Amino acid sequence: MVLSILFSVMMMAGLFLMLWGGVGFIQDKRFFSSAPKEIVETVPDRKPERFKGQYAIGWLMIGLSFVLMLGAIVLGAWDGIRNDYGFWQFFLRFVIMLLGLKAFDIGFFDWVLLCNNGFCFFSHYYPETKGVYGRHLFGYNWKTHLAHIVLSFPFAALLSWISTLI
């Protein structure tokens, strides 16, 4: 159970690196595709580099984010195989990891960073968005979140089935 939570935290760190790399360093409007329309309308298409190599750092951060998230899944499967997990033990591990990641997305990204302008994250990189963020935006993407939550279960089952075959 502790390792499942640790693997979930690895995935959370990866998701945060992805957001930070895209929003803070690459600064391309394409990374705002899941943002509320009020924010998408205020964000410029692309900002110029603030320093040489900024975009490269952003892409490295995004690459590292994929390594962290995929690595958490691989380590979760490897540990389970090593400890002779059955399907349901794998399933529980992957459900904890995926739902933990989704809870982080909703709780930290949406509530803290988006709705409460936590740490002034977005407005630091995009000052033109000051005043657009607010609690009224919470739940703007509830259908997407619900779909991800529902899809977590079959995806966890698929990962569990693959892990039991190995």
VEXDREN-765303 format. One record per atom (N, C-alpha, C): residue number from 1; atom name; x, y, z. Coordinates in steps of 0.001 Angstrom, whole numbers, plus 500000, padded with zeros to 6 digits. Example, Ala and Ser with C-alpha at 12.3 -4.5 7.8 and 13.67 -1.06 7.14 Angstrom:
BAPA   i at     xx     yy     zz
BAPA   1  N 513190 494310 507800
BAPA   1 CA 512300 495500 507800
BAPA   1  C 513200 496700 507800
BAPA   2  N 512850 497750 507080
BAPA   2 CA 513670 498940 507140
BAPA   2  C 512900 500030 507870
END
This chain:
BAPA   i at     xx     yy     zz
BAPA   1  N 500824 498804 500000
BAPA   1 CA 500000 500000 500000
BAPA   1  C 500868 501260 500000
BAPA   2  N 501918 501266 500818
BAPA   2 CA 502799 502430 500892
BAPA   2  C 503482 502654 499547
BAPA   3  N 503927 501580 498912
BAPA   3 CA 504564 501722 497605
BAPA   3  C 503574 502209 496549
BAPA   4  N 502340 501774 496639
BAPA   4 CA 501321 502241 495694
BAPA   4  C 501139 503747 495813
BAPA   5  N 501133 504255 497027
BAPA   5 CA 501005 505695 497243
BAPA   5  C 502266 506412 496744
BAPA   6  N 503430 505819 496995
BAPA   6 CA 504682 506405 496508
BAPA   6  C 504695 506469 494978
BAPA   7  N 504234 505409 494328
BAPA   7 CA 504169 505410 492864
BAPA   7  C 503171 506461 492371
BAPA   8  N 502092 506639 493109
BAPA   8 CA 501118 507671 492767
BAPA   8  C 501736 509057 492892
BAPA   9  N 502547 509269 493927
BAPA   9 CA 503241 510550 494097
BAPA   9  C 504237 510778 492956
BAPA  10  N 504876 509720 492492
BAPA  10 CA 505764 509839 491320
BAPA  10  C 504978 510336 490110
BAPA  11  N 503779 509798 489936
BAPA  11 CA 502946 510217 488812
BAPA  11  C 502495 511666 488981
BAPA  12  N 502206 512056 490210
BAPA  12 CA 501816 513445 490481
BAPA  12  C 502962 514400 490150
BAPA  13  N 504171 514021 490545
BAPA  13 CA 505342 514845 490235
BAPA  13  C 505515 514960 488720
BAPA  14  N 505292 513862 488014
BAPA  14 CA 505377 513888 486562
BAPA  14  C 504334 514802 485943
BAPA  15  N 503119 514748 486453
BAPA  15 CA 502060 515606 485925
BAPA  15  C 502368 517078 486189
BAPA  16  N 502910 517376 487374
BAPA  16 CA 503279 518758 487672
BAPA  16  C 504416 519231 486769
BAPA  17  N 505406 518377 486548
BAPA  17 CA 506503 518742 485638
BAPA  17  C 505980 519021 484231
BAPA  18  N 504996 518250 483815
BAPA  18 CA 504414 518448 482498
BAPA  18  C 503744 519819 482423
BAPA  19  N 502971 520159 483436
BAPA  19 CA 502308 521459 483459
BAPA  19  C 503334 522587 483501
BAPA  20  N 504305 522467 484383
BAPA  20 CA 505310 523510 484539
BAPA  20  C 506147 523680 483270
BAPA  21  N 506535 522558 482655
BAPA  21 CA 507300 522637 481411
BAPA  21  C 506510 523304 480297
BAPA  22  N 505229 522942 480175
BAPA  22 CA 504398 523502 479112
BAPA  22  C 504015 524950 479345
BAPA  23  N 503548 525252 480553
BAPA  23 CA 503063 526596 480859
BAPA  23  C 504215 527557 481143
BAPA  24  N 505196 527101 481909
BAPA  24 CA 506252 527998 482351
BAPA  24  C 507409 528153 481399
BAPA  25  N 507693 527138 480598
BAPA  25 CA 508889 527198 479764
BAPA  25  C 508597 527191 478275
BAPA  26  N 507749 526308 477809
BAPA  26 CA 507458 526268 476374
BAPA  26  C 506511 527407 476007
BAPA  27  N 505566 527696 476861
BAPA  27 CA 504633 528816 476727
BAPA  27  C 503961 528870 475358
BAPA  28  N 503286 527799 475049
BAPA  28 CA 502559 527687 473801
BAPA  28  C 501087 527474 474143
BAPA  29  N 500220 528133 473429
BAPA  29 CA 498780 528078 473695
BAPA  29  C 498223 526654 473593
BAPA  30  N 498887 525797 472849
BAPA  30 CA 498416 524414 472702
BAPA  30  C 498365 523688 474045
BAPA  31  N 499169 524118 475021
BAPA  31 CA 499169 523488 476335
BAPA  31  C 497985 523936 477187
BAPA  32  N 497183 524846 476671
BAPA  32 CA 496004 525325 477388
BAPA  32  C 494719 524729 476817
BAPA  33  N 494836 523648 476082
BAPA  33 CA 493657 523073 475431
BAPA  33  C 492599 522616 476430
BAPA  34  N 492997 522250 477638
BAPA  34 CA 492017 521807 478625
BAPA  34  C 491621 522920 479600
BAPA  35  N 492133 524129 479386
BAPA  35 CA 491818 525263 480261
BAPA  35  C 490445 525832 479913
BAPA  36  N 489847 526574 480846
BAPA  36 CA 488562 527228 480545
BAPA  36  C 488702 528210 479390
BAPA  37  N 487628 528401 478644
BAPA  37 CA 487690 529252 477454
BAPA  37  C 488071 530687 477790
BAPA  38  N 487713 531171 478992
BAPA  38 CA 488078 532534 479384
BAPA  38  C 489595 532705 479436
BAPA  39  N 490275 531665 479855
BAPA  39 CA 491729 531728 479961
BAPA  39  C 492372 531549 478592
BAPA  40  N 491855 530614 477810
BAPA  40 CA 492392 530372 476464
BAPA  40  C 492313 531650 475628
BAPA  41  N 491241 532419 475818
BAPA  41 CA 491068 533652 475043
BAPA  41  C 492075 534731 475429
BAPA  42  N 492566 534714 476671
BAPA  42 CA 493494 535757 477117
BAPA  42  C 494963 535400 476902
BAPA  43  N 495253 534124 476671
BAPA  43 CA 496637 533670 476527
BAPA  43  C 497093 533878 475087
BAPA  44  N 498284 534474 474892
BAPA  44 CA 498803 534617 473516
BAPA  44  C 499172 533258 472927
BAPA  45  N 499240 533197 471597
BAPA  45 CA 499559 531933 470925
BAPA  45  C 500902 531371 471368
BAPA  46  N 501910 532201 471433
BAPA  46 CA 503241 531765 471868
BAPA  46  C 504006 532979 472361
BAPA  47  N 504705 532803 473455
BAPA  47 CA 505510 533898 474000
BAPA  47  C 506957 533708 473562
BAPA  48  N 507678 534818 473383
BAPA  48 CA 509092 534686 473011
BAPA  48  C 509915 534153 474180
BAPA  49  N 511040 533546 473858
BAPA  49 CA 511928 533025 474898
BAPA  49  C 512419 534159 475794
BAPA  50  N 512354 533926 477103
BAPA  50 CA 512886 534899 478063
BAPA  50  C 514394 534749 478180
BAPA  51  N 514890 533545 477930
BAPA  51 CA 516328 533283 477952
BAPA  51  C 516627 532155 476983
BAPA  52  N 517863 532099 476528
BAPA  52 CA 518265 531084 475543
BAPA  52  C 518141 529696 476163
BAPA  53  N 517493 528800 475459
BAPA  53 CA 517333 527433 475931
BAPA  53  C 516071 527200 476749
BAPA  54  N 515235 528215 476893
BAPA  54 CA 514008 528081 477688
BAPA  54  C 513103 526981 477143
BAPA  55  N 512872 526980 475844
BAPA  55 CA 511996 525967 475252
BAPA  55  C 512584 524567 475414
BAPA  56  N 513899 524458 475266
BAPA  56 CA 514562 523153 475415
BAPA  56  C 514379 522626 476840
BAPA  57  N 514492 523495 477823
BAPA  57 CA 514277 523081 479219
BAPA  57  C 512846 522592 479398
BAPA  58  N 511902 523305 478804
BAPA  58 CA 510498 522891 478891
BAPA  58  C 510267 521511 478299
BAPA  59  N 510844 521262 477130
BAPA  59 CA 510678 519950 476499
BAPA  59  C 511381 518852 477302
BAPA  60  N 512511 519176 477907
BAPA  60 CA 513179 518211 478786
BAPA  60  C 512306 517883 479998
BAPA  61  N 511662 518908 480556
BAPA  61 CA 510771 518686 481693
BAPA  61  C 509597 517794 481302
BAPA  62  N 509045 518019 480125
BAPA  62 CA 507931 517190 479665
BAPA  62  C 508405 515762 479420
BAPA  63  N 509594 515602 478842
BAPA  63 CA 510147 514256 478662
BAPA  63  C 510345 513549 479989
BAPA  64  N 510881 514262 480960
BAPA  64 CA 511067 513697 482292
BAPA  64  C 509728 513346 482941
BAPA  65  N 508716 514149 482665
BAPA  65 CA 507397 513860 483235
BAPA  65  C 506863 512525 482720
BAPA  66  N 507059 512253 481435
BAPA  66 CA 506619 510969 480883
BAPA  66  C 507421 509815 481483
BAPA  67  N 508713 510033 481677
BAPA  67 CA 509558 509000 482286
BAPA  67  C 509072 508704 483711
BAPA  68  N 508769 509736 484467
BAPA  68 CA 508291 509543 485844
BAPA  68  C 506963 508784 485874
BAPA  69  N 506020 509197 485022
BAPA  69 CA 504698 508560 485051
BAPA  69  C 504755 507124 484539
BAPA  70  N 505437 506908 483442
BAPA  70 CA 505573 505549 482918
BAPA  70  C 506416 504703 483867
BAPA  71  N 507458 505311 484442
BAPA  71 CA 508301 504600 485402
BAPA  71  C 507532 504151 486627
BAPA  72  N 506597 504957 487087
BAPA  72 CA 505780 504573 488239
BAPA  72  C 504940 503338 487921
BAPA  73  N 504389 503294 486723
BAPA  73 CA 503588 502136 486324
BAPA  73  C 504465 500897 486198
BAPA  74  N 505622 501046 485565
BAPA  74 CA 506534 499910 485400
BAPA  74  C 507041 499418 486755
BAPA  75  N 507423 500345 487631
BAPA  75 CA 507881 499940 488965
BAPA  75  C 506765 499286 489770
BAPA  76  N 505548 499793 489617
BAPA  76 CA 504406 499182 490298
BAPA  76  C 504172 497755 489825
BAPA  77  N 504289 497554 488522
BAPA  77 CA 504124 496201 487984
BAPA  77  C 505290 495314 488412
BAPA  78  N 506508 495816 488305
BAPA  78 CA 507690 495023 488658
BAPA  78  C 507654 494602 490127
BAPA  79  N 507311 495522 491018
BAPA  79 CA 507226 495183 492441
BAPA  79  C 506138 494135 492684
BAPA  80  N 505024 494276 492000
BAPA  80 CA 503952 493301 492155
BAPA  80  C 504336 491923 491645
BAPA  81  N 505037 491884 490520
BAPA  81 CA 505499 490606 489977
BAPA  81  C 506490 489962 490940
BAPA  82  N 507383 490784 491464
BAPA  82 CA 508396 490295 492411
BAPA  82  C 507754 489739 493688
BAPA  83  N 506645 490338 494099
BAPA  83 CA 505943 489906 495313
BAPA  83  C 504781 488969 495022
BAPA  84  N 504724 488458 493800
BAPA  84 CA 503732 487459 493405
BAPA  84  C 502290 487945 493595
BAPA  85  N 502017 489157 493133
BAPA  85 CA 500666 489708 493206
BAPA  85  C 499741 488955 492265
BAPA  86  N 498495 488860 492671
BAPA  86 CA 497445 488363 491804
BAPA  86  C 496765 489534 491111
BAPA  87  N 495789 489222 490282
BAPA  87 CA 495095 490252 489514
BAPA  87  C 494525 491340 490419
BAPA  88  N 493820 490961 491485
BAPA  88 CA 493137 491943 492329
BAPA  88  C 494111 492819 493108
BAPA  89  N 495251 492287 493458
BAPA  89 CA 496255 493118 494128
BAPA  89  C 496830 494147 493157
BAPA  90  N 497108 493705 491926
BAPA  90 CA 497543 494653 490898
BAPA  90  C 496454 495694 490638
BAPA  91  N 495231 495216 490533
BAPA  91 CA 494122 496110 490240
BAPA  91  C 493997 497191 491314
BAPA  92  N 494064 496794 492566
BAPA  92 CA 493982 497761 493657
BAPA  92  C 495141 498755 493582
BAPA  93  N 496340 498276 493319
BAPA  93 CA 497505 499167 493206
BAPA  93  C 497304 500187 492098
BAPA  94  N 496911 499734 490917
BAPA  94 CA 496774 500651 489794
BAPA  94  C 495592 501607 489973
BAPA  95  N 494527 501142 490603
BAPA  95 CA 493399 502037 490885
BAPA  95  C 493838 503128 491857
BAPA  96  N 494575 502764 492895
BAPA  96 CA 495087 503758 493848
BAPA  96  C 495973 504771 493120
BAPA  97  N 496834 504290 492264
BAPA  97 CA 497740 505186 491542
BAPA  97  C 496969 506132 490618
BAPA  98  N 496037 505595 489844
BAPA  98 CA 495316 506416 488875
BAPA  98  C 494335 507378 489540
BAPA  99  N 493620 506907 490545
BAPA  99 CA 492683 507798 491230
BAPA  99  C 493428 508828 492077
BAPA 100  N 494587 508456 492613
BAPA 100 CA 495409 509429 493324
BAPA 100  C 495868 510536 492391
BAPA 101  N 496261 510160 491184
BAPA 101 CA 496672 511147 490185
BAPA 101  C 495507 512060 489822
BAPA 102  N 494330 511499 489672
BAPA 102 CA 493156 512298 489324
BAPA 102  C 492773 513228 490469
BAPA 103  N 492880 512744 491711
BAPA 103 CA 492594 513592 492874
BAPA 103  C 493574 514763 492928
BAPA 104  N 494832 514511 492609
BAPA 104 CA 495842 515568 492546
BAPA 104  C 495483 516579 491466
BAPA 105  N 495057 516095 490328
BAPA 105 CA 494664 516962 489220
BAPA 105  C 493512 517877 489649
BAPA 106  N 492490 517305 490232
BAPA 106 CA 491323 518094 490630
BAPA 106  C 491651 519001 491823
BAPA 107  N 492278 518426 492841
BAPA 107 CA 492529 519171 494063
BAPA 107  C 493607 520232 493932
BAPA 108  N 494714 519885 493289
BAPA 108 CA 495824 520838 493218
BAPA 108  C 495745 521708 491971
BAPA 109  N 495660 521098 490800
BAPA 109 CA 495651 521893 489575
BAPA 109  C 494407 522772 489496
BAPA 110  N 493237 522136 489621
BAPA 110 CA 492000 522889 489425
BAPA 110  C 491678 523793 490617
BAPA 111  N 491679 523239 491829
BAPA 111 CA 491254 524035 492974
BAPA 111  C 492325 525047 493403
BAPA 112  N 493550 524589 493611
BAPA 112 CA 494585 525488 494141
BAPA 112  C 495126 526415 493062
BAPA 113  N 495612 525863 491956
BAPA 113 CA 496260 526689 490948
BAPA 113  C 495288 527483 490086
BAPA 114  N 494169 526883 489732
BAPA 114 CA 493251 527540 488807
BAPA 114  C 492217 528402 489523
BAPA 115  N 491566 527844 490514
BAPA 115 CA 490443 528552 491134
BAPA 115  C 490855 529484 492269
BAPA 116  N 491956 529232 492902
BAPA 116 CA 492396 530089 494002
BAPA 116  C 493697 530801 493681
BAPA 117  N 494100 530735 492413
BAPA 117 CA 495332 531379 491950
BAPA 117  C 496491 531083 492896
BAPA 118  N 496549 529824 493327
BAPA 118 CA 497573 529406 494266
BAPA 118  C 498970 529674 493749
BAPA 119  N 499752 530267 494599
BAPA 119 CA 501144 530573 494297
BAPA 119  C 501278 531482 493078
BAPA 120  N 500170 532042 492609
BAPA 120 CA 500165 532921 491420
BAPA 120  C 500860 532232 490254
BAPA 121  N 500682 530933 490130
BAPA 121 CA 501399 530131 489134
BAPA 121  C 501156 530631 487717
BAPA 122  N 499895 530629 487293
BAPA 122 CA 499604 531004 485912
BAPA 122  C 499867 532485 485667
BAPA 123  N 499478 533333 486612
BAPA 123 CA 499654 534773 486400
BAPA 123  C 501128 535175 486442
BAPA 124  N 501982 534349 487032
BAPA 124 CA 503418 534627 486998
BAPA 124  C 503951 534524 485563
BAPA 125  N 503517 533501 484854
BAPA 125 CA 503979 533285 483485
BAPA 125  C 503118 534013 482460
BAPA 126  N 501854 534263 482816
BAPA 126 CA 500921 534945 481927
BAPA 126  C 500219 536050 482711
BAPA 127  N 500843 537201 482882
BAPA 127 CA 500241 538280 483669
BAPA 127  C 498899 538752 483113
BAPA 128  N 498687 538541 481820
BAPA 128 CA 497422 538958 481199
BAPA 128  C 496216 538167 481717
BAPA 129  N 496461 537079 482441
BAPA 129 CA 495350 536272 482969
BAPA 129  C 494924 536688 484381
BAPA 130  N 495607 537680 484974
BAPA 130 CA 495212 538142 486312
BAPA 130  C 493763 538600 486272
BAPA 131  N 493008 538180 487251
BAPA 131 CA 491605 538554 487328
BAPA 131  C 490672 537599 486603
BAPA 132  N 491215 536749 485748
BAPA 132 CA 490377 535788 485025
BAPA 132  C 490123 534558 485889
BAPA 133  N 491137 534174 486667
BAPA 133 CA 491019 532996 487507
BAPA 133  C 490099 533285 488685
BAPA 134  N 489432 532251 489151
BAPA 134 CA 488576 532414 490322
BAPA 134  C 487823 531134 490622
BAPA 135  N 487182 531134 491770
BAPA 135 CA 486456 529936 492217
BAPA 135  C 485289 529584 491303
BAPA 136  N 484821 530553 490553
BAPA 136 CA 483713 530288 489635
BAPA 136  C 484112 529287 488541
BAPA 137  N 485403 529088 488338
BAPA 137 CA 485868 528158 487299
BAPA 137  C 485902 526701 487764
BAPA 138  N 485815 526486 489076
BAPA 138 CA 485932 525113 489569
BAPA 138  C 484777 524272 489021
BAPA 139  N 485124 523147 488456
BAPA 139 CA 484124 522236 487905
BAPA 139  C 483790 522505 486455
BAPA 140  N 484522 523421 485806
BAPA 140 CA 484233 523723 484406
BAPA 140  C 484432 522489 483527
BAPA 141  N 485301 521578 483954
BAPA 141 CA 485612 520392 483149
BAPA 141  C 485192 519109 483864
BAPA 142  N 484079 519148 484558
BAPA 142 CA 483649 517999 485353
BAPA 142  C 483368 516770 484489
BAPA 143  N 482909 516965 483280
BAPA 143 CA 482632 515813 482408
BAPA 143  C 483929 515087 482044
BAPA 144  N 484973 515839 481776
BAPA 144 CA 486270 515235 481462
BAPA 144  C 486815 514488 482670
BAPA 145  N 486724 515115 483847
BAPA 145 CA 487196 514453 485064
BAPA 145  C 486418 513164 485321
BAPA 146  N 485120 513228 485158
BAPA 146 CA 484297 512037 485370
BAPA 146  C 484669 510933 484381
BAPA 147  N 484900 511291 483140
BAPA 147 CA 485310 510298 482138
BAPA 147  C 486646 509670 482520
BAPA 148  N 487591 510482 482992
BAPA 148 CA 488896 509944 483410
BAPA 148  C 488749 509000 484597
BAPA 149  N 487897 509362 485534
BAPA 149 CA 487680 508505 486707
BAPA 149  C 487083 507169 486276
BAPA 150  N 486070 507221 485427
BAPA 150 CA 485429 505987 484953
BAPA 150  C 486410 505140 484157
BAPA 151  N 487218 505776 483309
BAPA 151 CA 488185 505038 482486
BAPA 151  C 489372 504508 483284
BAPA 152  N 489571 505029 484490
BAPA 152 CA 490664 504530 485335
BAPA 152  C 490482 503052 485662
BAPA 153  N 489247 502625 485850
BAPA 153 CA 488995 501237 486235
BAPA 153  C 489316 500240 485122
BAPA 154  N 488834 500447 483887
BAPA 154 CA 489244 499504 482840
BAPA 154  C 490732 499581 482517
BAPA 155  N 491323 500773 482622
BAPA 155 CA 492757 500901 482368
BAPA 155  C 493549 500168 483452
BAPA 156  N 493110 500286 484705
BAPA 156 CA 493760 499548 485804
BAPA 156  C 493603 498040 485588
BAPA 157  N 492443 497629 485105
BAPA 157 CA 492220 496202 484835
BAPA 157  C 493142 495727 483712
BAPA 158  N 493311 496535 482680
BAPA 158 CA 494195 496167 481576
BAPA 158  C 495641 496053 482057
BAPA 159  N 496092 497040 482834
BAPA 159 CA 497451 496996 483379
BAPA 159  C 497620 495772 484296
BAPA 160  N 496593 495466 485057
BAPA 160 CA 496657 494310 485970
BAPA 160  C 496733 493011 485191
BAPA 161  N 495945 492918 484150
BAPA 161 CA 495946 491703 483329
BAPA 161  C 497304 491518 482663
BAPA 162  N 497853 492606 482105
BAPA 162 CA 499177 492518 481479
BAPA 162  C 500230 492112 482517
BAPA 163  N 500136 492696 483711
BAPA 163 CA 501115 492390 484770
BAPA 163  C 501034 490950 485218
BAPA 164  N 499848 490371 485221
BAPA 164 CA 499728 488948 485638
BAPA 164  C 500233 488011 484553
BAPA 165  N 500261 488466 483308
BAPA 165 CA 500764 487623 482214
BAPA 165  C 502288 487552 482190
BAPA 166  N 502922 488576 482757
BAPA 166 CA 504387 488640 482706
BAPA 166  C 505003 487684 483715
END
